[in-house]
């Protein structure tokens, strides 16, 4: 069953070229930050915080009044064949990598 991440209450989701983060994930791992970078490492998708916004990255835009975030990443996801993925994903924080590691095949 495919879950439309953009329309669900999922904690993490990929849909239509964007990554969706619940306010809980945002607060727990990226609180107060405005951007991240996405990295393909060993066939895993890493979401890494950018602490100096002058360094660039992808913006974590506020999606709704609740505070959920959306990261538009069409080019990155298309490059890795994930542009048509529309589902919830699992993620866990890796302290060694300082990254949120998403459980989705790249």
Secondary structure, DSSP 8 states (H G I E B T S, - for coil): ----GGGS--SEEEETTEEEE-HHHHHHHHTT--EEEEEEETTEEEEEE-S-GGG--EE-EE-STT--EEEE-HHHHHHTT-TT--EE-EEEEETTTTEEEEE---
